[in-house]
Amino acid sequence: MALEIKNLVGGYSQIPVLKDVTLDVQPGELVGLIGLNGAGKSTTLNHVIGILRPFSGSITLNGLSLATNPEEYKQQIAYVPETPILYDELTLREHLELTMTAYGLDPQVAWKRAHRLLKIFRLDNKLDWFPANFSKGMKQKVMICCAFMTDAKLLIVDEPFYGLDPLAVHDLLDLIEEKKKAGVAVLMSTHVLDTAQKYCDRFVLLAAGKVRAHGTLDELRKLGDRPDESLDEIYLHLARDDQNE
């Protein structure tokens, strides 16, 4: 098992946002983390990458935890945040070199991967550009290149489609499929439910900090006795039920 979250209670300050969240992501699997704004998606991801520490519960990645093996744990994760985070004073080339150093990658192998990714996202002629020259979509593509050039066992992708043009969305989904085939576990938070329905193997539906449902699309349909509904329709029913409670 790659990622395992058990009975996670956590949040900011002393206020619990997540209430007993349990989920897992297996190697070679894309799991969609689905929820309205404020449901707890980003809070969950921030706990997995170590920005937040759990109040209680556990998070392990291939048997390692942040508490006992922080460096080894983090070496296994690559993260594409919702809002690109780049260093103003570093060029694209230097961002890639920083990533290689941080993950201890062999430069020759890593540059080969990087050049392929840069070509896919049409950034191969912009290695000496600074972030100030990039659009939001281009910055997002830089983050994707940095994450996907690593040997991470777990890819965390937070709302990846905002700011990307349709071709880049298609290219990103192809790259995720490649990573899955290589045995990488992928956890993706997204509001774009029609795309999630097509590409995710399983879903975790969050509402008000709790896992309201989880499973494949067929399992979710059976759970609500809604054999023909889309993921979007299933989630809307759950969300409205929560608001009416």
C-alpha positions in Angstrom: 0.0 0.0 0.0 1.3 3.5 -0.9 -0.6 6.1 1.1 -2.7 5.2 4.1 -4.7 7.7 6.2 -6.4 6.4 9.3 -8.9 8.3 11.5 -7.3 11.6 10.8 -8.4 14.6 12.9 -6.7 17.8 12.0 -6.9 21.4 10.9 -5.6 24.9 11.7 -4.9 26.2 15.2 -7.0 24.1 17.6 -10.1 23.9 15.4 -10.6 20.5 13.8 -11.5 20.8 10.1 -11.1 17.0 9.4 -13.1 14.7 11.4 -12.0 11.0 11.4 -10.9 10.9 7.8 -9.8 7.5 6.5 -8.6 6.8 3.0 -5.9 5.1 1.0 -4.2 5.3 -2.4 -2.7 2.2 -3.9 0.3 2.0 -6.3 -0.8 2.5 -9.9 -4.1 4.1 -8.9 -5.6 7.6 -9.4 -7.9 8.5 -6.5 -10.1 11.6 -6.9 -10.6 13.7 -3.8 -14.0 15.4 -4.4 -15.7 18.1 -2.4 -17.2 21.6 -2.3 -15.2 24.6 -1.1 -14.4 24.1 2.6 -15.1 20.4 2.5 -11.5 19.7 3.7 -9.7 18.7 0.4 -6.7 21.1 0.7 -6.5 20.5 4.5 -6.2 16.8 3.8 -3.5 17.3 1.3 -1.6 19.7 3.6 -1.6 17.0 6.2 -0.2 14.4 3.8 2.6 16.7 2.6 3.5 17.7 6.2 2.5 21.4 6.3 0.0 20.5 9.0 0.4 18.0 11.8 -2.6 15.7 12.8 -4.4 16.3 16.1 -4.9 12.5 16.1 -4.9 9.6 13.7 -2.0 8.5 11.4 -0.6 9.0 7.9 1.8 6.6 6.5 3.4 6.3 3.1 4.9 2.8 2.3 5.1 2.2 6.0 6.9 5.5 6.8 5.5 8.4 8.7 6.5 12.1 9.1 6.9 11.6 12.8 9.5 8.8 12.6 11.1 9.2 9.1 10.4 12.8 7.9 13.2 13.0 5.3 12.5 9.6 3.7 8.7 10.2 3.9 9.0 13.5 2.0 11.4 12.1 -0.6 8.6 9.8 -1.8 6.1 12.7 -2.5 5.9 15.1 -5.4 3.3 17.9 -5.1 1.6 20.1 -7.7 -0.2 22.8 -5.7 -3.4 24.6 -6.8 -1.5 28.0 -6.8 2.0 27.7 -8.4 4.8 28.5 -6.0 8.0 29.7 -7.8 11.0 31.6 -6.7 11.1 35.1 -8.4 14.9 35.1 -8.6 15.3 31.7 -10.2 15.0 30.8 -13.9 13.1 27.8 -15.1 16.4 26.0 -15.6 17.3 26.8 -11.9 13.9 25.5 -10.7 14.6 22.2 -12.4 18.1 22.0 -11.0 16.8 22.8 -7.5 14.3 19.9 -7.9 17.1 17.5 -9.0 19.2 18.5 -6.0 16.2 18.2 -3.5 15.3 14.7 -4.7 18.9 13.5 -5.2 18.3 12.8 -8.9 21.0 11.8 -11.4 21.3 15.0 -13.5 21.8 13.1 -16.8 18.6 11.0 -16.3 16.7 13.9 -14.8 17.5 16.3 -17.6 16.4 13.7 -20.2 13.0 13.5 -18.4 12.9 17.3 -18.0 13.5 18.0 -21.7 10.7 15.7 -22.7 8.3 17.4 -20.3 9.4 20.8 -21.3 8.7 19.9 -25.0 5.3 18.5 -24.1 4.3 21.7 -22.4 6.0 24.0 -24.9 8.5 25.4 -22.4 11.6 24.0 -24.0 12.7 27.5 -25.4 12.1 29.2 -22.0 14.7 27.7 -19.8 16.3 31.1 -19.1 13.0 32.9 -18.3 12.1 34.1 -14.8 8.6 33.5 -13.2 7.7 37.2 -13.9 7.6 36.3 -17.6 5.2 33.4 -17.2 1.4 33.4 -17.3 -0.5 31.5 -14.6 -0.9 28.5 -16.9 2.9 28.5 -17.7 3.7 28.6 -14.0 1.4 25.6 -13.5 3.2 23.8 -16.2 6.6 24.5 -14.5 5.2 22.9 -11.3 4.0 19.9 -13.3 7.4 19.5 -14.9 9.2 19.7 -11.6 6.9 17.1 -10.0 6.8 14.6 -12.9 10.5 14.5 -13.4 11.0 12.9 -10.0 10.9 9.3 -8.9 8.2 10.0 -6.3 6.0 7.1 -5.2 3.1 9.4 -4.5 2.0 12.3 -6.7 -0.4 14.8 -5.1 -2.1 17.1 -7.5 -4.3 19.8 -6.1 -6.9 21.3 -8.6 -4.5 20.9 -11.5 -6.8 22.0 -14.4 -7.3 25.7 -13.5 -5.3 27.9 -15.8 -4.3 25.1 -18.1 -5.4 25.2 -21.8 -7.3 22.2 -23.1 -4.2 20.7 -24.8 -2.2 21.0 -21.5 -5.0 19.3 -19.6 -4.9 16.4 -22.1 -1.1 16.2 -21.8 -1.3 16.2 -18.0 -3.8 13.4 -18.0 -1.6 11.4 -20.3 1.3 11.9 -18.0 -0.7 10.8 -15.0 -1.7 7.6 -16.9 2.1 7.0 -17.6 2.9 7.4 -13.9 0.1 5.0 -12.9 1.5 2.4 -15.3 4.9 2.8 -13.6 3.2 2.0 -10.2 3.0 5.5 -8.9 0.0 6.3 -6.6 -1.8 9.5 -7.5 -4.1 11.6 -5.3 -5.9 14.4 -7.1 -8.2 17.0 -5.7 -10.5 18.5 -8.3 -13.8 20.3 -8.9 -13.9 19.1 -12.5 -16.1 16.1 -11.9 -16.7 15.1 -15.5 -12.9 14.7 -16.1 -12.5 13.0 -12.7 -15.3 10.5 -13.7 -13.4 9.6 -16.9 -9.9 9.2 -15.4 -10.1 8.3 -11.7 -10.1 4.7 -10.5 -11.8 5.5 -7.2 -13.3 8.5 -5.4 -13.3 9.9 -1.9 -16.2 12.3 -1.4 -15.6 14.8 1.4 -18.2 17.0 3.0 -17.8 19.1 6.2 -14.5 17.4 6.9 -15.9 13.9 6.8 -15.7 11.1 4.2 -19.3 10.9 3.1 -18.6 8.1 0.5 -15.8 6.3 -1.2 -15.3 3.7 -3.9 -15.5 3.3 -7.6 -18.2 5.0 -9.6 -20.3 1.8 -9.7 -19.9 1.4 -5.9 -21.0 5.0 -5.4 -24.0 4.5 -7.6 -25.0 1.3 -5.7 -24.5 3.2 -2.4 -27.1 5.8 -3.3 -29.3 3.4 -5.4 -28.6 5.7 -8.4 -27.6 3.3 -11.2 -27.3 5.8 -14.0 -26.1 9.0 -12.3 -22.9 10.8 -13.0 -20.3 11.6 -10.4 -21.5 15.2 -10.5 -25.1 14.2 -9.7 -24.1 11.8 -7.0 -22.0 14.4 -5.3 -24.7 17.1 -5.5 -27.2 14.7 -3.9 -24.7 14.1 -1.0 -23.9 17.8 -0.6 -27.5 18.8 -0.5 -28.4 16.1 2.0 -25.6 17.4 4.3 -26.9 20.9 4.0 -30.4 19.8 4.9 -29.4 17.8 8.0 
